[in-house]
């Protein structure tokens, strides 16, 4: 756990499920957050009781619908009463609508909303950041550039000064038939010319060339990433999402992920994620706050 | 090995067999002048196809001694071009040169499916400049043939030129893909194509050269300006070949080098079975001579 300077306040929208409350409680007990749980207070207290958690560990705010709870969480962050916003049992679309609201939301001006996550995989020698497994279905060049910048920024928060970023495709060749390989070639040149800063970038690369030195030797491809990627940038949600879920399920992966493009960290997790991953997400949000 | 001066091309052909150059529609004073000089200098051996009487008259009135030069009499201009192209097609000559005919007519014959000089490659124009203000000769493509090359065309144009430079002794020529700026800009297609060509070169999809781009003209040819801009590039400041984004840029650069920088220029068409000398009437006799010299060196 990285040392955190101060306690951050997290506002949780529709915080009525055991899984969320459990993860929040763990972080509160570790002493690095204060939590404001927003939802039907009676439900929250009932869940706490059932889990054997003291509801006095949290500030509670009463709200009777998912939408209102989401707006309230965002409002608290906007006014500075909270540092981080987290999604509870509310549907992702409803929650993000409140985050992206043009007037009351948390989007930075002209920012791209995206998602970066750090994966811990026993089979890999270090943390692996991936983007975007959750928000942008088919990123165009501008969005890919934004994704690259967000992931570089996050890796830097973990102390990696010049992260190696691999732009993932099915092959390492440039082909006009693969739009992503065209975008990737352009991005590499942007990195050459310092239009994307503070990284070592190469792509297209397949995952072997990105993460496995032996494959580099076998294929004889010269790449500065050199089988030692810190970040994998995927061409689409349909490639990145199964990648991380496969790792979670089959390779004992754990993750910590965060929405990017907002004034303050926003945590969105799927309900099926483990309590440990949720806890990691909270810790990550504090790191990025 | 790098060519410092246009005349260094001579070193490449010294000792080798003299290349046969066939001149189509040879009744053309400017071409004949350059050819006779190149012949006397042991650079080529000419074959003249055209109106024999006219050819002889031109030579007589200009004091060109053509004793011993093979002349094939064909007074019809179109037919003389066909004859010249067929001679090359049947491997009896190494270089084709345009005489007193339009470029379009010559190229139509070159592209004839039956007896032309097609290889399946795109035809492209390749020019070599000697400028006092640059440390070596610099090649430029394409300034005269392909109007608005697509990425696909640019790959073919680079490949043609690199193959030619390899023949001229450049093992790994440095290719600068020109743009108005050295940054990638989504609104400037040239800069995007440049990025793609660079990547294809890194992945060895374009071989035998080092490609970087986009580079603006100044950082392509001046290490100082590249350094001022903080550009890290193997090519910047040391370019052997400049790839033009389109014919407008290319043609204006070509003419500014010739008229303002008093550059020496030689140019040929690549992509056919043999190099084609396709100079225009407005080119100087020196340019025609140097183009013949370049064609001879490139047909090694």
Interface residues (C-beta under 8 A of the other chain):
Chain A: X141 X142 X172 X173 X174 X176 X182 X184 X185 X186 X188 X189 X190 X192 X193 X194 X195 X221 X222
Chain B: X151 X152 X182 X183 X184 X186 X192 X194 X195 X196 X198 X199 X200 X202 X203 X205 X214 X230 X231 X232 X233
